[in-house]
Amino acid sequence: MLGIFSMVIGLSLSKPLITGGILAVLLAWLTGESIKQRVLSYFNNRTAVVLSSIYLLTIFGLFYTTDFDFALGDVRRKLALFSLPVLIAGFSPITNNEWKWIFRVYVGGVLLASFWSMFVYFGGLGELIVDAREYSRFNSHIRFGLEICLAIFGSIYFLKHEKESLKKLIWLLISLWLISFLYIISLFTGLVIFGITTVVLILFIGLTFSNQWVRYAVLTAVIVLIGFVFITVYQTVDTYKEQQNRVPLASSSFTSGGEKYFEELNNLRKTEKENGYYVWKHIAWKELEQEWNKRSDLLFSGNDLKGQDLSTTIIRYITSKGVYKDASGVKELSNKDVEAIEKGVSNYAYLSVNNVQKRITRILWEFEDYNNGRDFNGHSVVMRWEYWKTAYRIFKANKWFGVGTGDLQVAFDTQYEKDNSKLLPRYRLRAHNQYITYAVTFGVLGVVCFGLFLIYPLFKNKMYNDFIYLAFFSIITLSMLAEDTLEPQVGVYFFALFNTILLLKAKKQPQEV
């Protein structure tokens, strides 16, 4: 139990704690009862055998790989997929009381990580944060978002089942805080997964009630939630389209100070817009530089605090306000505008919309750039589309057994070169989709095995009646659509640990819905 506590805390606070935890569990496994008995317990547990069997694909892929350095790293990273089911199945099933303590400790770790993030958010370390992802201090913001989602749904479950009012209040406050925290630091992936999982759980649980009025109420709630999301997205898209059709600024050749305006004639750039105004028209470079350098300590010719070309950020921001990019345009900027530009904000409207609307707007802008053949490097959503198209071409050429455990990056690099990809070398990454990654690595064999690996335990153990497992299953399967969840160490342990614990815990736990 101490080893498990160390791992669940380490997921959100410290990778060394994860390593220390697995070593503690291994030590406990090697002592006490006979090792033979523990091995027999594992083989007699069909679910545990299925959970660990997915690791055999990684081993199988070694037989036809060429890059053994990468392959051996993958073997090491994914070892938890095999070791945790083997080790935990060797002990007696986790009891109800033990499970409660595991979850309390896990939530404690998530809360501590969130409190530290807020300490940084309010300037506790004196750091200037320009990218909200930097508030995830101990691991990837994507993984942190998943951890928060699970903590929220577990807290909601315990809120429902606790008998003491004080404990109910504590779990309520925890769940409300973590939901708010997701929004405050803009963990967009976490917010999307939380929203979809909420709808799935409400719908699934509600339809199990025999009372038809309860089912109607649940369906109504789901429709309202979906409608709210649809309206938010529709209004954001509609506003974006309306902005793109704005009347352009009146044509002018010279500024009031006499400088000739620059206009980009490159076909790929001359149609680029920000809030419906042309970005690369009516630019007075000398006036812009002179006036900007009077307003800011960041030089016009340097970078903003995100490391982007500052002059481009300035031009985009002033364009978004619908004014000429000259001395007057800079003088009209408020101190708040200047600070936003310094932090890499490229559109003044981003200061007044919520984080969800801001993210939707940026995605629309990314796809407009992409569809017009402009530079899309650094645009996370569009780049994923490029990754998936590249992965599909690799899969077609290696349909049945894939490229092998070690040749994944080699295959992508080769395909990028073959396609003359517009992606810069630093952005030429792998699929960012776990299902696609298994398809490319292990072919049709990998897709079938991975699908069975995910679905079989759910139905074999009738986990569709378990609230927390349903929440976990939804969180993890949704995350795999946009991320290689099982590639980094924290992602592997998050999945393997909770999947194993939830599936192998003693039956008749209070997790049933």
Buried (B, 14 or more C-beta within 10 A) or exposed (E): BEBBBBBBBBBBBBBEBBBBBBEBBBEBBEEEEEEEEBBEBBEEBEBBBBBBBBBEBBEBBBEBBEBEEBBBEBBEBBBBBBBBBBBBBBBEBBEEEBBBBBBBBBBBBBBBBBEBBBEBBEEEEEEEBBEBBBBBBBBBBBBBBBBBBBBBBBBBBBBEBBEEEEEBEBBBEBBEBBBEBBBBBBBBBBBBBBBBBBBBBBBBBBEEEEEEEBBEEBBEBBEEBEEEBEEBEEEBBEBBEEBBEEEEBEEEEEBEEEBEBBEBEEEEBEBBBBBBBBBBBBBBBBBBBBBBBEBBEBEBEEBBBBEBEBBBBBBBBBBBBBBBBBBBBBEEBEEEBBBBBBBBBBBBBBEEBEBBBBBBBBBBBBBBBBEBEBEBEBBBBBBBBBBEEBBBBBBEEBEEBBBBBBBBBBBBBBBBEEEEBBBEEEBBBBBBBBBBBBBBBBBBBBBEBBEEBBEBBBEEBEBEBBBBBBBBBBBBBBBBBBBBBBBBBBBBBBBBBBBBBBBBBEEEBBBBB
